[in-house]
Amino acid sequence: MGGHLASIHDGFTNALLTGHSVNIFQGAKDYWIGLSNINTPKKLSWMDGTKLDFVDWDKNQPGKISGIRCTSAELKTGLWKTDSCFLQKSYVCGVPKAAGGSTTMPPMTRTTTRRTSPTTTGSGAGCSGNFTYFAPTNACYGVFNTYDPDATSWNASEALCQSINGHLASIHSADEFTFIMSKYKIY
């Protein structure tokens, strides 16, 4: 099904993502993006396999890459830093449109309530439950804003996405990002 954590390929997309994420991930300092060394030890790469053609590192980052490292983006500045993949942060998960119109997925959580048993739902556009279809990418997107005591690590976030046959979202255009942010405003 194939989504991923966000891959950022230009400054415009990075600025858009940061600007809109402040409203989405209220109370958070940063959020996971799809850059890590999980698949390529000692070298950072995007989880979706796209070329690392843009970076926006904070001061003294990324430093020496040793051990398993994942990348987060600061909400105030958009600057990136590597962190332990086991820290708990918010994330965006995207999956392609389901062929049959339904998928088993963990319920979305925006409060301190822990995820419970999976539910199966469907929609006319072929997206499950709280996922929304975006035609230009032929994908369904769902935001899991869990920045609180029940938040998930980068690895757990990716595992949750994989449990519904997807990955953390990979965002490759301003239109795709704007669509995602327009669908998931948290007040």
N, CA, C and O of each residue as an XYZ file, in Angstrom:
748
protein
N       0.820     -1.189      0.000
C       0.000      0.000      0.000
C       0.860      1.246      0.000
O       0.495      2.190     -0.702
N       1.938      1.340      0.701
C       3.082      2.184      0.528
C       3.127      3.653      0.817
O       3.511      4.396     -0.086
N       2.778      4.155      1.976
C       3.107      5.524      2.365
C       4.325      5.493      3.265
O       4.850      4.419      3.558
N       4.774      6.635      3.701
C       5.958      6.717      4.561
C       5.875      7.956      5.435
O       5.004      8.801      5.231
N       6.763      8.072      6.398
C       6.973      9.346      7.078
C       7.359     10.362      6.020
O       7.894     10.001      4.972
N       7.094     11.615      6.287
C       7.313     12.671      5.295
C       8.754     12.734      4.803
O       9.696     12.743      5.596
N       8.910     12.778      3.484
C      10.190     13.069      2.840
C      10.086     14.494      2.327
O       9.099     14.850      1.683
N      11.084     15.307      2.601
C      11.031     16.727      2.242
C      12.141     17.003      1.242
O      13.314     16.749      1.515
N      11.763     17.528      0.079
C      12.712     17.684     -1.013
C      12.983     19.126     -1.419
O      13.697     19.368     -2.392
N      12.424     20.087     -0.689
C      12.721     21.491     -0.996
C      12.330     22.370      0.186
O      11.546     21.972      1.047
N      12.899     23.580      0.205
C      12.659     24.516      1.293
C      11.221     24.971      1.382
O      10.714     25.205      2.479
N      10.552     25.104      0.247
C       9.157     25.526      0.241
C       8.288     24.518      0.983
O       7.480     24.893      1.833
N       8.457     23.246      0.662
C       7.687     22.199      1.326
C       8.011     22.150      2.812
O       7.113     21.978      3.636
N       9.286     22.298      3.162
C       9.679     22.296      4.567
C       9.011     23.448      5.318
O       8.522     23.264      6.432
N       8.991     24.639      4.706
C       8.363     25.803      5.340
C       6.854     25.613      5.477
O       6.277     25.945      6.513
N       6.218     25.083      4.444
C       4.778     24.815      4.519
C       4.462     23.813      5.614
O       3.559     24.023      6.424
N       5.208     22.731      5.631
C       4.994     21.686      6.623
C       5.120     22.247      8.027
O       4.278     21.987      8.887
N       6.166     23.011      8.255
C       6.396     23.599      9.575
C       5.313     24.606      9.927
O       4.786     24.588     11.039
N       4.974     25.487      8.983
C       3.979     26.518      9.240
C       2.623     25.966      9.623
O       1.974     26.482     10.533
N       2.194     24.934      8.943
C       0.888     24.353      9.229
C       0.915     23.383     10.402
O      -0.094     23.222     11.088
N       2.031     22.745     10.642
C       2.112     21.745     11.705
C       1.963     22.345     13.093
O       1.526     21.661     14.019
N       2.320     23.607     13.249
C       2.163     24.264     14.552
C       0.710     24.180     15.000
O       0.439     23.953     16.179
N      -0.231     24.360     14.069
C      -1.651     24.289     14.407
C      -2.128     22.861     14.616
O      -3.051     22.617     15.393
N      -1.511     21.934     13.936
C      -1.939     20.542     14.019
C      -1.404     19.860     15.273
O      -2.155     19.197     15.989
N      -0.126     20.018     15.538
C       0.512     19.329     16.654
C       0.678     20.267     17.844
O       1.797     20.519     18.292
N      -0.425     20.776     18.346
C      -0.396     21.713     19.462
C       0.232     21.062     20.688
O      -0.079     19.921     21.031
N       1.111     21.797     21.333
C       1.790     21.300     22.519
C       3.079     20.557     22.222
O       3.855     20.263     23.131
N       3.309     20.256     20.962
C       4.522     19.532     20.574
C       5.652     20.511     20.285
O       5.406     21.676     19.974
N       6.880     20.040     20.387
C       8.055     20.832     20.009
C       8.535     20.448     18.619
O       9.095     21.279     17.903
N       8.321     19.195     18.234
C       8.795     18.702     16.953
C       7.980     17.490     16.547
O       7.108     17.040     17.290
N       8.264     16.967     15.374
C       7.530     15.820     14.853
C       8.463     15.016     13.951
O       9.423     15.546     13.392
N       8.154     13.711     13.821
C       8.994     12.837     13.006
C       8.830     13.126     11.526
O       7.721     13.349     11.039
N       9.970     13.117     10.806
C       9.965     13.070      9.352
C      10.653     11.764      8.957
O      11.204     11.078      9.818
N      10.631     11.412      7.691
C      11.046     10.079      7.265
C      12.520      9.845      7.041
O      12.882      8.914      6.322
N      13.386     10.654      7.628
C      14.828     10.512      7.433
C      15.435      9.762      8.618
O      15.293     10.185      9.765
N      16.110      8.653      8.336
C      16.727      7.867      9.409
C      17.882      7.051      8.836
O      18.133      7.053      7.631
N      18.574      6.356      9.732
C      19.605      5.425      9.275
C      19.194      3.984      9.565
O      20.048      3.101      9.651
N      17.919      3.748      9.714
C      17.427      2.404     10.008
C      17.751      1.441      8.867
O      18.187      0.316      9.110
N      17.543      1.871      7.640
C      17.806      1.007      6.479
C      19.229      1.118      5.963
O      19.680      0.257      5.208
N      19.948      2.171      6.361
C      21.311      2.411      5.866
C      22.196      2.842      7.032
O      22.387      4.041      7.234
N      22.744      1.902      7.809
C      23.559      2.256      8.971
C      24.658      3.265      8.626
O      25.294      3.168      7.576
N      24.871      4.224      9.513
C      25.880      5.279      9.397
C      25.590      6.277      8.280
O      26.416      7.144      7.997
N      24.424      6.163      7.643
C      24.043      7.088      6.577
C      22.536      7.328      6.657
O      21.755      6.379      6.735
N      22.132      8.594      6.639
C      20.713      8.907      6.683
C      20.097      8.778      5.292
O      20.709      9.164      4.296
N      18.887      8.236      5.233
C      18.169      8.116      3.964
C      16.669      8.193      4.231
O      16.203      7.921      5.337
N      15.925      8.571      3.187
C      14.468      8.638      3.302
C      13.885      7.235      3.310
O      14.344      6.364      2.570
N      12.877      7.015      4.141
C      12.237      5.704      4.234
C      11.561      5.300      2.934
O      11.424      4.107      2.659
N      11.134      6.268      2.127
C      10.461      5.926      0.872
C      11.443      5.664     -0.263
O      11.031      5.389     -1.389
N      12.739      5.748      0.028
C      13.756      5.454     -0.971
C      14.084      6.589     -1.921
O      14.932      6.427     -2.799
N      13.425      7.751     -1.769
C      13.726      8.871     -2.651
C      15.073      9.481     -2.288
O      15.582      9.289     -1.184
N      15.637     10.218     -3.237
C      16.969     10.805     -3.086
C      16.979     11.878     -1.990
O      16.046     12.673     -1.877
N      18.038     11.886     -1.193
C      18.243     12.932     -0.195
C      18.835     14.140     -0.924
O      20.052     14.259     -1.067
N      17.955     15.030     -1.380
C      18.369     16.154     -2.213
C      18.142     17.511     -1.556
O      18.379     18.547     -2.178
N      17.684     17.515     -0.304
C      17.471     18.750      0.445
C      17.628     18.424      1.922
O      17.159     17.383      2.381
N      18.281     19.301      2.667
C      18.377     19.180      4.125
C      18.218     20.561      4.743
O      18.493     21.571      4.096
N      17.780     20.605      5.982
C      17.624     21.864      6.710
C      18.003     21.627      8.176
O      17.169     21.726      9.077
N      19.274     21.313      8.386
C      19.764     20.932      9.706
C      19.851     22.115     10.661
O      20.185     23.230     10.261
N      19.548     21.858     11.916
C      19.778     22.812     12.991
C      21.285     22.879     13.240
O      22.040     22.054     12.726
N      21.716     23.857     14.025
C      23.133     24.025     14.341
C      23.698     22.738     14.947
O      23.056     22.104     15.784
N      24.893     22.365     14.520
C      25.609     21.172     15.000
C      24.899     19.855     14.667
O      25.127     18.846     15.333
N      24.065     19.860     13.671
C      23.352     18.654     13.248
C      23.759     18.290     11.825
O      24.080     19.205     11.067
N      23.772     17.075     11.418
C      23.347     15.925     12.191
C      24.434     15.361     13.090
O      24.169     14.449     13.874
N      25.645     15.878     12.997
C      26.719     15.331     13.817
C      27.102     13.940     13.350
O      26.701     13.507     12.270
N      27.878     13.242     14.164
C      28.292     11.881     13.832
C      27.090     10.950     13.999
O      26.437     10.936     15.042
N      26.822     10.193     12.974
C      25.690      9.268     13.008
C      26.172      7.929     13.551
O      26.807      7.149     12.841
N      25.865      7.675     14.809
C      26.209      6.386     15.409
C      24.972      5.854     16.113
O      24.208      6.616     16.706
N      24.783      4.573     16.045
C      23.567      3.984     16.582
C      22.392      4.279     15.660
O      22.562      4.877     14.597
N      21.229      3.868     16.062
C      20.021      4.093     15.269
C      19.519      5.509     15.532
O      19.227      5.868     16.673
N      19.421      6.311     14.475
C      18.998      7.707     14.592
C      17.853      7.985     13.628
O      17.839      7.492     12.500
N      16.900      8.776     14.086
C      15.776      9.212     13.274
C      15.736     10.731     13.314
O      16.322     11.342     14.208
N      15.056     11.343     12.363
C      15.077     12.794     12.229
C      13.725     13.395     12.570
O      12.676     12.881     12.183
N      13.779     14.498     13.307
C      12.569     15.255     13.615
C      12.750     16.688     13.136
O      13.874     17.167     12.983
N      11.633     17.365     12.902
C      11.639     18.768     12.492
C      11.073     19.609     13.627
O      10.022     19.290     14.182
N      11.769     20.675     13.967
C      11.361     21.610     15.014
C      10.149     22.400     14.528
O      10.165     22.924     13.414
N       9.100     22.495     15.345
C       7.897     23.206     14.931
C       8.102     24.710     14.786
O       7.498     25.324     13.906
N       8.929     25.314     15.618
C       9.118     26.772     15.556
C       9.974     27.210     14.383
O       9.734     28.273     13.810
N      10.969     26.413     14.012
C      11.934     26.847     12.997
C      11.940     25.999     11.731
O      12.392     26.459     10.682
N      11.447     24.777     11.814
C      11.522     23.854     10.687
C      12.871     23.172     10.564
O      13.061     22.335      9.681
N      13.818     23.518     11.440
C      15.155     22.927     11.373
C      15.116     21.485     11.866
O      14.315     21.129     12.730
N      15.995     20.668     11.304
C      16.006     19.245     11.583
C      17.096     18.877     12.582
O      18.126     19.542     12.691
N      16.830     17.789     13.308
C      17.833     17.224     14.205
C      17.625     15.720     14.270
O      16.516     15.223     14.074
N      18.705     15.005     14.546
C      18.574     13.567     14.751
C      18.298     13.316     16.224
O      18.803     14.019     17.098
N      17.498     12.314     16.475
C      17.090     11.934     17.824
C      17.104     10.424     17.934
O      17.208      9.708     16.939
N      16.996      9.961     19.159
C      16.756      8.543     19.377
C      15.414      8.198     18.747
O      14.435      8.922     18.933
N      15.364      7.125     18.022
C      14.123      6.702     17.374
C      13.064      6.276     18.380
O      11.913      6.048     18.006
N      13.438      6.165     19.653
C      12.512      5.690     20.665
C      11.777      6.814     21.383
O      10.937      6.550     22.243
N      12.083      8.074     21.040
C      11.347      9.197     21.616
C       9.934      9.220     21.056
O       9.687      8.718     19.959
N       9.012      9.799     21.806
C       7.618      9.828     21.392
C       7.276     11.172     20.766
O       7.471     12.221     21.380
N       6.760     11.133     19.532
C       6.425     12.350     18.794
C       5.191     12.106     17.928
O       4.800     10.961     17.697
N       4.586     13.184     17.457
C       3.480     13.097     16.509
C       4.012     12.747     15.131
O       5.213     12.855     14.880
N       3.124     12.327     14.236
C       3.542     11.934     12.896
C       2.359     11.969     11.946
O       1.209     11.993     12.384
N       2.640     11.973     10.625
C       1.616     11.878      9.585
C       1.797     10.546      8.880
O       2.908     10.186      8.491
N       0.716      9.824      8.719
C       0.761      8.516      8.075
C      -0.082      8.563      6.811
O      -1.227      9.011      6.853
N       0.460      8.111      5.689
C      -0.296      8.068      4.443
C      -0.266      6.680      3.849
O       0.767      6.011      3.868
N      -1.408      6.241      3.318
C      -1.493      4.944      2.648
C      -2.234      5.118      1.333
O      -3.121      5.966      1.241
N      -1.894      4.333      0.306
C      -2.637      4.406     -0.951
C      -4.088      3.991     -0.754
O      -4.430      3.319      0.219
N      -4.914      4.392     -1.671
C      -6.324      4.042     -1.648
C      -6.473      2.531     -1.606
O      -5.809      1.821     -2.362
N      -7.341      2.031     -0.728
C      -7.577      0.593     -0.604
C      -8.388      0.098     -1.795
O      -9.363      0.734     -2.195
N      -7.991     -1.024     -2.355
C      -8.665     -1.572     -3.528
C     -10.129     -1.880     -3.243
O     -10.992     -1.584     -4.070
N     -10.420     -2.462     -2.097
C     -11.791     -2.841     -1.789
C     -12.561     -1.794     -1.023
O     -13.745     -1.992     -0.749
N     -11.941     -0.690     -0.669
C     -12.644      0.355      0.049
C     -12.673      0.180      1.545
O     -13.313      0.975      2.234
N     -12.003     -0.833      2.084
C     -11.947     -0.951      3.534
C     -10.614     -1.546      3.949
O      -9.993     -2.300      3.199
N     -10.188     -1.200      5.141
C      -8.918     -1.647      5.685
C      -9.077     -1.756      7.190
O      -9.820     -0.977      7.787
N      -8.398     -2.702      7.813
C      -8.395     -2.761      9.266
C      -7.310     -1.833      9.759
O      -6.161     -1.930      9.328
N      -7.667     -0.928     10.665
C      -6.714      0.068     11.126
C      -6.927      0.355     12.592
O      -8.037      0.189     13.099
N      -5.866      0.791     13.299
C      -6.054      1.209     14.675
C      -6.806      2.524     14.670
O      -6.605      3.337     13.768
N      -7.687      2.766     15.671
C      -8.416      4.029     15.682
C      -7.476      5.207     15.854
O      -6.437      5.083     16.503
N      -7.835      6.370     15.269
C      -7.011      7.573     15.417
C      -7.185      8.117     16.827
O      -8.275      8.060     17.397
N      -6.107      8.642     17.380
C      -6.131      9.157     18.732
C      -5.568     10.566     18.747
O      -4.471     10.799     18.239
N      -6.310     11.519     19.329
C      -5.829     12.883     19.448
C      -5.858     13.332     20.907
O      -5.675     14.514     21.199
N      -6.084     12.404     21.808
C      -6.138     12.732     23.222
C      -5.169     11.828     23.959
O      -4.326     11.168     23.350
N      -5.300     11.806     25.284
C      -4.410     10.951     26.057
C      -4.931      9.519     26.150
O      -4.365      8.705     26.881
N      -5.979      9.205     25.434
C      -6.508      7.848     25.418
C      -5.614      6.949     24.582
O      -5.220      7.312     23.474
N      -5.295      5.778     25.112
C      -4.466      4.835     24.356
C      -5.294      4.179     23.261
O      -6.515      4.064     23.370
N      -4.607      3.748     22.199
C      -5.277      3.026     21.122
C      -5.861      1.736     21.682
O      -5.277      1.094     22.555
N      -7.024      1.375     21.159
C      -7.662      0.140     21.588
C      -7.675     -0.837     20.428
O      -6.799     -0.784     19.564
N      -8.650     -1.724     20.397
C      -8.664     -2.734     19.338
C      -8.906     -2.110     17.969
O      -9.556     -1.070     17.868
N      -8.382     -2.746     16.904
C      -8.564     -2.223     15.556
C     -10.028     -2.247     15.135
O     -10.815     -3.049     15.639
N     -10.390     -1.353     14.198
C     -11.733     -1.330     13.642
C     -11.634     -1.402     12.134
O     -10.637     -0.983     11.547
N     -12.680     -1.940     11.503
C     -12.717     -2.002     10.051
C     -13.833     -1.097      9.563
O     -14.989     -1.250      9.959
N     -13.482     -0.158      8.707
C     -14.471      0.749      8.145
C     -14.146      0.965      6.691
O     -13.085      0.559      6.218
N     -15.036      1.593      5.988
C     -14.794      1.867      4.585
C     -15.421      3.180      4.180
O     -16.227      3.736      4.927
N     -15.071      3.686      3.017
C     -15.674      4.909      2.506
C     -15.830      4.786      1.005
O     -15.206      3.937      0.369
N     -16.667      5.639      0.446
C     -16.940      5.599     -0.984
C     -15.699      5.800     -1.833
O     -15.617      5.250     -2.931
N     -14.736      6.568     -1.360
C     -13.525      6.834     -2.143
C     -12.499      5.719     -1.992
O     -11.431      5.781     -2.603
N     -12.799      4.710     -1.198
C     -11.864      3.616     -1.017
C     -10.922      3.817      0.140
O      -9.947      3.077      0.273
N     -11.184      4.798      0.985
C     -10.345      5.043      2.157
C     -11.065      4.550      3.395
O     -12.294      4.580      3.462
N     -10.311      4.102      4.361
C     -10.863      3.583      5.599
C     -11.155      4.685      6.590
O     -10.440      5.686      6.652
N     -12.196      4.501      7.356
C     -12.507      5.323      8.510
C     -12.142      6.780      8.419
O     -12.723      7.527      7.632
N     -11.179      7.189      9.224
C     -10.769      8.588      9.315
C      -9.709      8.979      8.297
O      -9.127     10.060      8.400
N      -9.447      8.126      7.319
C      -8.517      8.461      6.249
C      -9.265      9.212      5.155
O     -10.451      8.972      4.931
N      -8.574     10.116      4.478
C      -9.168     10.930      3.417
C      -8.387     10.733      2.129
O      -7.157     10.710      2.133
N      -9.111     10.590      1.033
C      -8.512     10.340     -0.275
C      -8.015     11.629     -0.921
O      -8.693     12.656     -0.873
N      -6.815     11.572     -1.533
C      -6.240     12.690     -2.292
C      -5.958     12.171     -3.695
O      -5.012     11.411     -3.896
N      -6.782     12.580     -4.675
C      -6.729     12.035     -6.037
C      -5.367     12.177     -6.724
O      -4.917     11.211     -7.341
N      -4.679     13.341     -6.652
C      -3.408     13.457     -7.387
C      -2.359     12.410     -7.016
O      -1.517     12.065     -7.844
N      -2.397     11.903     -5.788
C      -1.424     10.884     -5.384
C      -2.046      9.493     -5.297
O      -1.347      8.510     -5.053
N      -3.370      9.414     -5.499
C      -4.100      8.159     -5.375
C      -3.820      7.507     -4.022
O      -3.606      6.298     -3.934
N      -3.825      8.333     -2.966
C      -3.488      7.850     -1.625
C      -4.499      8.348     -0.600
O      -5.193      9.342     -0.814
N      -4.561      7.634      0.512
C      -5.400      8.012      1.641
C      -4.488      8.468      2.777
O      -3.440      7.867      3.013
N      -4.883      9.527      3.478
C      -4.063     10.087      4.547
C      -4.850     10.145      5.850
O      -6.044     10.443      5.857
N      -4.165      9.857      6.949
C      -4.737      9.993      8.278
C      -3.683     10.552      9.205
O      -2.528     10.128      9.165
N      -4.071     11.507     10.045
C      -3.136     12.119     10.987
C      -3.325     11.480     12.350
O      -4.448     11.352     12.837
N      -2.235     11.086     12.954
C      -2.243     10.514     14.287
C      -1.489     11.470     15.188
O      -0.269     11.367     15.323
N      -2.201     12.401     15.807
C      -1.576     13.398     16.665
C      -1.579     12.867     18.080
O      -2.566     13.012     18.802
N      -0.498     12.262     18.474
C      -0.447     11.641     19.789
C       0.674     12.225     20.635
O       1.339     11.492     21.367
N       0.893     13.526     20.546
C       1.936     14.130     21.370
C       1.393     14.335     22.777
O       0.825     15.383     23.084
N       1.563     13.368     23.597
C       1.114     13.353     24.972
C       1.724     12.112     25.609
O       2.558     11.465     24.975
N       1.349     11.749     26.830
C       1.957     10.564     27.440
C       1.758      9.276     26.642
O       2.481      8.303     26.854
N       0.787      9.258     25.729
C       0.518      8.066     24.938
C       1.133      8.135     23.544
O       0.799      7.318     22.686
N       2.018      9.086     23.305
C       2.621      9.236     21.980
C       3.450      8.007     21.637
O       3.729      7.167     22.493
N       3.834      7.919     20.378
C       4.589      6.755     19.945
C       5.966      7.149     19.439
O       6.168      8.267     18.965
N       6.900      6.232     19.541
C       8.243      6.441     19.010
C       8.190      6.397     17.486
O       7.166      6.036     16.906
N       9.290      6.765     16.843
C       9.365      6.717     15.384
C       9.117      5.290     14.907
O       8.333      5.064     13.986
N       9.791      4.329     15.539
C       9.632      2.927     15.149
C       8.202      2.445     15.358
O       7.647      1.755     14.503
N       7.598      2.809     16.500
C       6.221      2.394     16.765
C       5.257      3.064     15.792
O       4.280      2.448     15.365
N       5.524      4.324     15.439
C       4.684      5.025     14.461
C       4.738      4.313     13.121
O       3.701      4.073     12.502
N       5.933      3.974     12.669
C       6.090      3.256     11.402
C       5.432      1.880     11.494
O       4.795      1.435     10.538
N       5.579      1.203     12.632
C       4.967     -0.117     12.801
C       3.445     -0.032     12.755
O       2.793     -0.896     12.169
N       2.874      1.010     13.372
C       1.422      1.189     13.311
C       0.972      1.401     11.873
O      -0.040      0.843     11.447
N       1.716      2.202     11.130
C       1.374      2.409      9.719
C       1.498      1.104      8.942
O       0.646      0.790      8.111
N       2.558      0.342      9.209
C       2.738     -0.926      8.507
C       1.637     -1.919      8.869
O       1.284     -2.774      8.056
N       1.089     -1.813     10.083
C       0.020     -2.726     10.490
C      -1.241     -2.524      9.662
O      -2.108     -3.397      9.621
N      -1.344     -1.375      9.002
C      -2.468     -1.122      8.102
C      -1.975     -1.067      6.656
O      -2.582     -0.429      5.797
N      -0.865     -1.749      6.416
C      -0.272     -1.879      5.080
C       0.186     -0.558      4.485
O       0.092     -0.361      3.273
N       0.676      0.344      5.312
C       1.214      1.610      4.838
C       2.533      1.907      5.508
O       3.169      1.018      6.074
N       2.938      3.145      5.445
C       4.136      3.650      6.102
C       3.837      5.065      6.551
O       2.798      5.624      6.198
N       4.728      5.644      7.319
C       4.588      7.045      7.644
C       4.610      7.841      6.345
O       5.276      7.449      5.387
N       3.893      8.946      6.307
C       3.651      9.661      5.046
C       4.915     10.220      4.407
O       5.843     10.653      5.089
N       4.925     10.197      3.096
C       5.962     10.821      2.288
C       5.286     11.926      1.487
O       4.444     11.647      0.634
N       5.644     13.160      1.750
C       4.988     14.306      1.126
C       5.948     14.920      0.125
O       7.049     15.336      0.487
N       5.534     14.978     -1.136
C       6.429     15.407     -2.205
C       6.002     16.674     -2.920
O       6.657     17.080     -3.880
N       4.919     17.317     -2.480
C       4.520     18.557     -3.144
C       3.777     19.450     -2.166
O       3.241     18.987     -1.160
N       3.756     20.732     -2.477
C       3.021     21.692     -1.657
C       1.530     21.375     -1.693
O       0.850     21.515     -0.677
N       1.007     20.951     -2.845
C      -0.412     20.608     -2.954
C      -0.770     19.443     -2.048
O      -1.804     19.462     -1.380
N       0.082     18.434     -2.026
C      -0.155     17.273     -1.174
C      -0.133     17.677      0.296
O      -0.986     17.247      1.073
N       0.830     18.495      0.674
C       0.914     18.939      2.055
C      -0.290     19.793      2.435
O      -0.879     19.595      3.497
N      -0.660     20.744      1.571
C      -1.800     21.621      1.842
C      -3.071     20.802      2.003
O      -3.890     21.090      2.877
N      -3.241     19.787      1.169
C      -4.398     18.906      1.286
C      -4.426     18.232      2.656
O      -5.457     18.235      3.329
N      -3.311     17.663      3.064
C      -3.254     16.967      4.350
C      -3.587     17.920      5.491
O      -4.381     17.585      6.369
N      -2.990     19.095      5.484
C      -3.226     20.046      6.560
C      -4.667     20.556      6.564
O      -5.217     20.824      7.632
N      -5.282     20.695      5.398
C      -6.661     21.192      5.331
C      -7.652     20.186      5.896
O      -8.726     20.574      6.355
N      -7.319     18.926      5.872
C      -8.226     17.880      6.340
C      -8.102     17.602      7.830
O      -9.006     17.010      8.420
N      -7.007     18.012      8.447
C      -6.754     17.595      9.813
C      -6.417     18.756     10.723
O      -5.335     18.792     11.310
N      -7.328     19.703     10.847
C      -7.126     20.816     11.770
C      -7.606     20.371     13.147
O      -8.723     19.873     13.292
N      -6.775     20.549     14.136
C      -7.106     20.149     15.498
C      -7.241     21.413     16.327
O      -6.316     22.223     16.383
N      -8.368     21.584     16.959
C      -8.627     22.810     17.727
C      -8.697     22.525     19.193
O      -8.907     23.440     19.990
